[in-house]
Amino acid sequence: MQHDSSGYWKATLGLLTKILVIWFVVSFGAGILFAEALNGIKLGGYPLGFWFAQQGSIYIFIALIFWYAKKMGDIDRQFDVHED
């Protein structure tokens, strides 16, 4: 059976693009660019911009790792290149 390698890589690169955009918006955007606007909101007694720069981005990054693993598993099954 021949696999659709161009479709597989297109789906994989699409997922990576989404993850990198989210990563950029959370780390650079929320922690630096939008920090002043977010600092008006308090989370746990700390300004939200500060919280994202110190802890929030780490939580988002961990969630992205699990989301990436789940979505790559789905893409692998969709194109029949999974290992299980």
C-alpha positions as CSV (number, residue, x, y, z in Angstrom):
1,M,0.0,0.0,0.0
2,Q,1.4,3.4,-1.0
3,H,1.1,6.2,1.5
4,D,0.3,9.8,0.8
5,S,3.5,11.3,2.0
6,S,2.8,14.8,0.8
7,G,-0.5,14.9,2.6
8,Y,1.1,13.5,5.7
9,W,3.8,16.2,5.7
10,K,1.3,18.9,5.0
11,A,-0.8,17.8,8.0
12,T,2.3,17.6,10.2
13,L,3.7,21.0,9.1
14,G,0.2,22.5,9.7
15,L,0.1,21.2,13.2
16,L,3.7,22.4,13.9
17,T,2.8,25.8,12.6
18,K,-0.3,26.0,14.9
19,I,1.8,25.0,17.9
20,L,4.6,27.5,17.1
21,V,2.1,30.3,16.7
22,I,0.5,29.5,20.1
23,W,4.0,29.2,21.6
24,F,5.0,32.6,20.3
25,V,1.8,34.3,21.3
26,V,2.0,32.9,24.9
27,S,5.7,33.4,25.5
28,F,6.5,36.6,23.6
29,G,3.0,38.0,23.3
30,A,1.6,37.5,26.8
31,G,4.9,37.7,28.6
32,I,6.4,40.8,26.8
33,L,4.2,42.5,24.2
34,F,0.8,42.4,26.0
35,A,2.2,42.4,29.5
36,E,1.1,46.0,30.3
37,A,-2.4,45.3,29.2
38,L,-2.6,42.0,31.1
39,N,-1.1,43.4,34.3
40,G,-4.5,45.1,35.0
41,I,-5.8,41.6,35.7
42,K,-4.7,39.8,38.9
43,L,-4.2,36.0,39.1
44,G,-3.4,34.6,42.5
45,G,-2.5,38.1,43.7
46,Y,0.0,38.7,40.8
47,P,-0.4,40.7,37.6
48,L,-1.4,38.4,34.7
49,G,1.4,39.6,32.5
50,F,4.0,38.7,35.1
51,W,2.3,35.4,35.8
52,F,2.4,34.4,32.1
53,A,6.1,35.4,31.9
54,Q,7.0,33.4,35.0
55,Q,4.6,30.4,35.2
56,G,1.7,30.5,32.8
57,S,3.8,30.0,29.7
58,I,5.3,26.8,31.2
59,Y,1.8,25.4,31.8
60,I,0.8,26.2,28.3
61,F,4.0,24.6,26.9
62,I,3.3,21.4,28.8
63,A,-0.2,21.3,27.5
64,L,1.1,21.8,24.0
65,I,3.4,18.8,24.4
66,F,0.4,16.6,25.2
67,W,-1.7,18.1,22.5
68,Y,1.1,17.6,19.9
69,A,1.4,13.9,20.9
70,K,-2.3,13.3,20.7
71,K,-2.7,15.1,17.3
72,M,0.4,13.4,15.8
73,G,-1.1,10.1,16.8
74,D,-4.3,11.0,15.1
75,I,-2.4,12.1,11.9
76,D,-0.3,8.9,12.0
77,R,-3.5,6.8,12.2
78,Q,-5.2,8.9,9.5
79,F,-2.3,8.2,7.0
80,D,-1.8,4.7,8.3
81,V,1.8,5.2,9.4
82,H,1.1,4.5,13.1
83,E,3.2,2.0,15.1
84,D,0.6,0.2,17.2
